Amino acid sequence: MKILSITTSSSICSVSISNDYTLINELSIDDNKTHSENLMPLIDELFKSTNMNLHDINLIVCDKGPRFFYWN
C-alpha cells in the first residue's frame, strides 16, 4: 500500500511517500509559517522525484497539529 503522508504541525512542512513500512522518499521545508504556499509545490516535487502521481497513492494521512497550514 502506497501512503502519502503530510505534516504541517510545526515550523517544518514535510511530505513523504512510503510503501507499507518502507520510506520511498521524503521532502521537507523549514520556512516558518509558509506552509500554505509550499505544501502543494512540495507534494508536486515529491511525485516528480518518485515518478509517481496521485493515482498511485492508496492512502493519504496527515497530522492534526496546533497550527500553521490551516491558519495561513
Residue pairs with C-beta under 8 A, 6 or more apart in sequence:
1 19
1 20
1 58
1 59
2 17
2 18
2 19
2 24
2 52
2 56
2 57
2 58
2 59
3 17
3 18
3 19
3 20
3 57
3 58
3 59
3 60
3 61
4 15
4 16
4 17
4 43
4 46
4 57
4 59
4 60
4 61
5 14
5 15
5 16
5 17
5 18
5 60
5 61
5 62
6 14
6 15
6 39
6 43
6 60
6 61
6 62
6 63
7 13
7 14
7 15
7 62
7 63
7 65
8 35
8 39
8 62
8 63
8 65
8 68
8 69
8 70
9 63
9 64
9 65
9 66
9 67
9 68
10 65
10 68
11 30
11 31
11 32
11 33
11 68
12 28
12 29
12 30
13 28
13 29
13 30
13 31
13 34
13 35
13 38
13 39
13 42
13 68
13 69
14 26
14 27
14 28
14 29
15 26
15 27
15 28
15 39
15 42
15 43
15 46
16 23
16 24
16 25
16 26
16 27
16 46
17 23
17 24
17 25
17 26
17 46
17 50
17 52
17 57
18 24
24 50
25 46
25 49
25 50
26 46
27 42
27 45
27 46
27 49
28 42
29 38
29 42
31 38
33 68
33 72
34 72
35 68
35 69
35 72
36 69
36 72
37 72
39 69
47 53
47 54
